[in-house]
Amino acid sequence: MNAQNPNTLKSIAVYCGSNLGARPEYHKAAQQMGQALAQRDMRLVYGGGNIGLMGTVADTVLEQGGEVVGVIPTFLVEKEVAHQGLSELIETTDMATRKYKMIELADGFIALAGGLGTFEELYEVLSLAQLRLHAKPIGVLNTHGFFDPVIATLQKAADEGFMPHANLSLLCVSDDPDELLEMMANYRFIDAPKWTRPTWLDTSPEKALHHTPKSQL
């Protein structure tokens, strides 16, 4: 690793919707993301579908001559949504195995607009980073402010003492794919204690009933 780009990003897992969304901007952003990955010779790892934004990103990378690995559970293959033109298609037994296989294959993670599955995958890699189980960069392509509520929720959780404010730096945010990839290339993990002792506990008559991990005392 060099000082300017501490992270070697050869493979990026992209999480995004299996629908195209209500705005054409989401489709355009998915195309731009695919172009940016292909131009940097970064392998795309994604959910293996041929529909929605996920299909758009995959098709764009393939059209640009890039490498695409899809990871998809058997039940979705059977529903005929698996992309049949990929560099490699990995079939898993279930959704949980799919998620961890994608995490294993990726050097970084990017979420585009999407629904429950996209949010689940994004929060999973954020949670694993918080627990120091990986130090890979995580980004969101914030098209049309899509992730503003997520960012606000994370800020609220930190402000209310449920996670350290340093954890807000776990997430790289931009509405431009090139800028986002540059931010991720320069990302540095900030280690912060997960458990903290609230100040109100020291003045509470019930403080003896509460437990704070010994490592934080």
Backbone torsions as a table, in degrees:
resi	resn	phi	psi	omega
1	MET	NA	141.1	175.7
2	ASN	-102.3	170.4	-173.5
3	ALA	-66.8	-32.2	-176.3
4	GLN	-80.9	-36.1	-179.5
5	ASN	-127.4	84.1	-174.5
6	PRO	-67.0	-18.3	-176.6
7	ASN	-110.5	127.7	174.3
8	THR	-90.5	107.8	-175.8
9	LEU	-106.1	97.2	178.9
10	LYS	-101.7	-19.1	-174.9
11	SER	-143.7	124.2	-177.3
12	ILE	-119.5	126.3	172.1
13	ALA	-85.7	126.7	178.7
14	VAL	-112.1	126.6	176.2
15	TYR	-107.2	129.9	179.6
16	CYS	-164.7	176.4	-171.4
17	GLY	-72.2	149.3	171.4
18	SER	-89.4	3.9	168.6
19	ASN	-112.7	163.1	-178.7
20	LEU	-86.1	-17.8	-179.8
21	GLY	88.7	167.7	-174.2
22	ALA	-83.2	-10.3	-176.4
23	ARG	-122.7	138.1	177.6
24	PRO	-63.9	-20.2	179.8
25	GLU	-60.5	-32.3	-179.8
26	TYR	-67.7	-41.2	178.1
27	HIS	-64.6	-43.3	179.3
28	LYS	-63.6	-41.3	179.5
29	ALA	-63.6	-38.1	178.0
30	ALA	-64.5	-40.1	176.4
31	GLN	-63.4	-44.2	-179.8
32	GLN	-64.3	-36.5	177.6
33	MET	-64.6	-44.3	178.1
34	GLY	-61.7	-41.2	178.1
35	GLN	-63.9	-43.3	-179.1
36	ALA	-63.4	-40.3	178.7
37	LEU	-65.8	-45.7	-178.5
38	ALA	-64.3	-40.5	-179.1
39	GLN	-63.6	-28.1	179.6
40	ARG	-95.9	6.6	-179.7
41	ASP	57.7	38.2	176.4
42	MET	-96.9	130.6	178.4
43	ARG	-72.0	134.8	175.1
44	LEU	-90.1	128.0	170.2
45	VAL	-114.4	126.4	-177.2
46	TYR	-152.1	-175.2	-171.4
47	GLY	-74.1	-0.4	171.4
48	GLY	84.4	3.4	-177.8
49	GLY	-86.8	163.2	178.3
50	ASN	-111.0	15.5	-175.5
51	ILE	-123.4	161.7	173.9
52	GLY	64.3	-157.9	180.0
53	LEU	-65.6	-31.3	-179.8
54	MET	-64.4	-40.3	176.3
55	GLY	-67.5	-35.0	178.9
56	THR	-63.5	-47.6	179.2
57	VAL	-60.6	-46.8	-177.7
58	ALA	-62.3	-47.8	-179.2
59	ASP	-60.6	-39.3	-179.2
60	THR	-66.0	-44.2	178.3
61	VAL	-61.7	-43.5	179.9
62	LEU	-64.1	-41.9	178.7
63	GLU	-62.0	-28.8	180.0
64	GLN	-89.2	5.7	178.3
65	GLY	83.3	15.5	-178.4
66	GLY	-87.8	173.4	-179.5
67	GLU	-98.6	134.8	-178.9
68	VAL	-132.0	125.2	175.5
69	VAL	-113.2	123.1	176.7
70	GLY	-102.6	142.2	177.7
71	VAL	-126.4	117.9	-171.3
72	ILE	-142.2	138.9	177.6
73	PRO	-75.5	154.7	-174.9
74	THR	-55.9	-40.2	-175.2
75	PHE	-65.2	-26.8	176.2
76	LEU	-81.2	-30.0	173.0
77	VAL	-61.3	-42.4	-178.2
78	GLU	-67.3	-21.2	176.3
79	LYS	-87.1	5.6	174.4
80	GLU	63.6	37.4	174.3
81	VAL	-109.0	2.4	179.8
82	ALA	-71.4	137.7	177.5
83	HIS	-77.9	125.6	-175.5
84	GLN	-97.3	3.5	-177.2
85	GLY	-113.7	23.3	-174.7
86	LEU	-84.2	164.7	173.7
87	SER	-63.9	-37.9	178.0
88	GLU	-155.5	138.6	175.8
89	LEU	-122.7	117.8	-179.7
90	ILE	-103.1	123.8	-179.9
91	GLU	-99.9	131.1	-179.5
92	THR	-116.1	166.1	-177.5
93	THR	-75.8	-30.1	-175.9
94	ASP	-156.9	178.6	-176.3
95	MET	-67.5	-39.2	-178.2
96	ALA	-63.0	-44.0	178.9
97	THR	-63.7	-38.4	177.4
98	ARG	-59.2	-47.5	-178.2
99	LYS	-59.4	-45.7	-176.6
100	TYR	-73.5	-28.7	175.1
101	LYS	-67.0	-41.7	177.9
102	MET	-63.6	-40.8	178.0
103	ILE	-63.0	-41.7	-179.7
104	GLU	-63.1	-38.8	-174.4
105	LEU	-79.9	-16.5	-170.5
106	ALA	-100.8	148.3	171.8
107	ASP	-95.2	-11.1	179.7
108	GLY	-167.1	168.8	-173.5
109	PHE	-134.4	138.0	177.0
110	ILE	-132.7	130.9	174.3
111	ALA	-105.0	130.5	169.9
112	LEU	-103.1	178.8	178.4
113	ALA	-55.8	142.8	-180.0
114	GLY	-176.6	-169.0	-177.0
115	GLY	-109.9	-144.1	-173.0
116	LEU	-59.2	-42.9	-179.5
117	GLY	-61.8	-40.1	179.1
118	THR	-64.5	-45.1	178.8
119	PHE	-63.8	-41.4	179.6
120	GLU	-59.4	-46.5	-177.9
121	GLU	-66.8	-39.7	178.5
122	LEU	-63.5	-48.8	-179.2
123	TYR	-65.7	-32.2	179.1
124	GLU	-62.3	-48.6	-178.0
125	VAL	-70.5	-30.3	174.2
126	LEU	-66.0	-43.1	-179.9
127	SER	-65.0	-41.2	178.6
128	LEU	-64.7	-36.6	176.9
129	ALA	-66.4	-41.9	178.6
130	GLN	-59.0	-35.4	-179.5
131	LEU	-86.4	6.4	177.5
132	ARG	64.6	27.6	177.7
133	LEU	-87.5	-10.5	167.3
134	HIS	-158.4	161.9	177.4
135	ALA	-128.0	30.9	-178.5
136	LYS	-81.5	147.0	-179.8
137	PRO	-69.7	145.5	-179.2
138	ILE	-126.9	129.8	-179.2
139	GLY	-131.4	157.5	170.2
140	VAL	-125.8	134.4	173.7
141	LEU	-89.1	103.5	-167.3
142	ASN	-88.2	60.2	-179.7
143	THR	-64.3	128.3	178.1
144	HIS	54.0	31.1	178.6
145	GLY	66.5	22.9	-173.6
146	PHE	-56.2	-39.4	-175.3
147	PHE	-94.0	8.0	177.9
148	ASP	-55.4	-43.9	178.6
149	PRO	-64.3	-34.4	177.8
150	VAL	-64.6	-45.8	179.5
151	ILE	-61.8	-40.9	178.4
152	ALA	-64.6	-37.7	178.5
153	THR	-65.8	-42.5	177.6
154	LEU	-63.4	-41.5	178.0
155	GLN	-62.1	-42.2	179.2
156	LYS	-62.8	-42.2	179.6
157	ALA	-62.0	-39.0	178.4
158	ALA	-69.9	-45.1	-179.4
159	ASP	-61.0	-33.2	-178.4
160	GLU	-90.5	7.8	172.0
161	GLY	82.8	19.6	-179.5
162	PHE	-98.7	-3.7	170.3
163	MET	-162.3	155.3	179.5
164	PRO	-68.9	147.0	178.6
165	HIS	-60.5	-26.2	178.4
166	ALA	-60.4	-25.6	-179.5
167	ASN	-68.4	-16.7	176.1
168	LEU	-64.5	-24.5	180.0
169	SER	-79.1	-3.5	176.1
170	LEU	-66.8	-19.8	-172.7
171	LEU	-110.9	124.2	172.2
172	CYS	-91.5	133.8	-174.1
173	VAL	-130.6	129.1	173.7
174	SER	-161.9	155.9	174.1
175	ASP	-98.9	7.7	-179.9
176	ASP	-119.7	122.0	-176.5
177	PRO	-58.0	-42.2	-179.1
178	ASP	-64.1	-44.9	178.8
179	GLU	-63.6	-40.5	-179.0
180	LEU	-62.9	-45.0	179.5
181	LEU	-64.7	-35.1	176.5
182	GLU	-66.5	-42.3	177.2
183	MET	-60.6	-41.3	-179.0
184	MET	-69.6	-35.1	178.0
185	ALA	-64.3	-29.8	-178.5
186	ASN	-101.1	6.7	-178.5
187	TYR	-64.3	139.5	173.4
188	ARG	-127.9	126.8	179.8
189	PHE	-67.3	130.9	176.2
190	ILE	-106.7	114.3	-179.1
191	ASP	-78.7	130.2	180.0
192	ALA	-141.8	144.8	178.4
193	PRO	-63.5	132.9	-179.7
194	LYS	-73.5	-37.9	-174.7
195	TRP	-103.6	129.7	178.2
196	THR	-129.7	156.1	-179.6
197	ARG	-97.5	119.3	179.9
198	PRO	-67.9	145.2	-177.9
199	THR	-64.9	-30.8	-178.1
200	TRP	-64.9	-24.4	-177.3
201	LEU	-65.9	-30.4	-177.9
202	ASP	-71.1	-18.1	179.7
203	THR	-111.0	3.8	-177.0
204	SER	-88.6	135.7	177.3
205	PRO	-66.8	-15.4	-179.4
206	GLU	-97.8	12.1	-172.9
207	LYS	-61.5	-27.5	-179.9
208	ALA	-68.4	-19.2	-179.0
209	LEU	-83.7	-11.6	-176.6
210	HIS	-100.9	150.6	-177.5
211	HIS	-120.2	133.2	172.4
212	THR	-119.1	132.9	-179.3
213	PRO	-49.9	138.1	-176.6
214	LYS	-56.9	-32.3	-177.3
215	SER	-66.2	-17.2	-178.0
216	GLN	-103.2	-1.0	-178.5
217	LEU	-89.1	NA	NA
